[in-house]
Amino acid sequence: MARHTTRRAFLGAVGTAGGASVACSSGLSTGASEPALSHEAIPLDRPIPVEEVPTPALLIDVATMELNLAKMAAHAEERSIGLRPHTKTHKCPLLAKRQLAMGAVGVCCAKVGEAEVMVQAGIEEVLITSPVVTDDKIGRVVTLSKKSPEVALVVDNQPAAKRLNEAAAAQGVTQRVLVDLDVGTRRTGIAVGEPALELAQAIDGLPNLDLQGLQAYAGHLMHVHGHAERQERSLAALATAVETKRLIEDDGIELSVLTGGGTGTWDIDSAVDGMTDLQVGSYLFMDEQYRQIGSRNGEVFDDFETSLFVVVTAISQPAPEMITTDGGYKAFASDADRPRLADLAGVVYGWGGDEHGMLRIADALRPPQLGDRLWCVTPHCDPTVNLYDVYYPVRDGRVEELWPISARGKSQ
Ligand SMILES: Cc1ncc(COP(=O)(O)O)c(C=O)c1O
């Protein structure tokens, strides 16, 4: 009953295609007239007790998530640094708006498609943290900036900067840009020092680009085990960015932004003089991969508590020491180890293919029974979120509405 209500409400909000639910894009990329996606919470006709949520489902323990949001906001205020939370984690405009309401200076998106969703939802301060080089993507960014002049894009090479300038000029837009620095990740970004200065000078000479500052994201350091080593390496990496900022400013180019950092280095990068804001993403949910990196206080990174869970059901028992669940590769991203059963000591999750998990229960203190719902901590939260259309936010043991993950799949 509740399940039907839920599905009807959701389909009503996002439209259908061929009988399947489709979270529609903004239409900016294709120009096609697609039904508009609601970014708002979808109320249910009646609350669902958490025990009745259809599985596998992506649940948020709202009270815990709110503690995480508040802790990060308080930390930023205490250190007088901004937050520019990365929405690649939650892909949910509703949550982005909450982060902004709590003081964030803007939000980050990894891809143009994600940024289109955020802008469509009414969020204006959006930084796209991956460079684009092709004319179609450049055109989409400029179209977006026409709607919201606060949309910014990182750039790491001169030809792309020139084409971006031409596209901006053609549309009568001043496009905000940040120079993307490679501070050691070797993924995107121009080398620090002279190469970055030359790029900044080139951008400064392009009339339709407005150089706001620098991005220095040390992605290779976020999961370094042990706080002391993470600290040493992150401070060293960011020192090169601060030095590059000085070099560019000494050349007479004003830079108001130096953005970077992530959950793994949240309390390290916030102490770097010159850093203006942190691009933290995972902190509101947390995942197993992050828990294992260790914190200032010990082996477990518990600065933030897990608030995101995939709930699965025990559906079969092929052998006394095994239980099969209804959640496999399609329920969890499997790039980082396996899910962990929350509150079920001794139960070990094993992959059972696309649709199933196979739990080893021989050492379980309290073996799960058929029909039990089992709460799992995700191995890696971002790509797991990308597998779902909606969150089930849980308060006081019940779900009263659904939160659309509007930017899921917007990887283009
Ligand atoms: C450019 C950039 N900034 C920030 C983040 C946020 O990182 P985290 O989820 O570790 O906080 C990411 C994550 O991959 C990223 O790619």
The ligand as an ORCA input file, in Angstrom:
! r2SCAN-3c Opt
* xyz 0 1
  C      37.514     18.337     -6.842
  C      36.975     17.700     -5.600
  N      36.794     18.451     -4.508
  C      36.283     17.936     -3.370
  C      35.919     16.606     -3.271
  C      35.273     16.116     -2.002
  O      35.916     15.105     -1.406
  P      35.359     14.325     -0.141
  O      34.179     13.542     -0.517
  O      36.501     13.477      0.165
  O      35.068     15.322      0.909
  C      36.124     15.774     -4.380
  C      35.813     14.331     -4.297
  O      36.190     13.514     -5.083
  C      36.642     16.337     -5.569
  O      36.825     15.589     -6.676
*
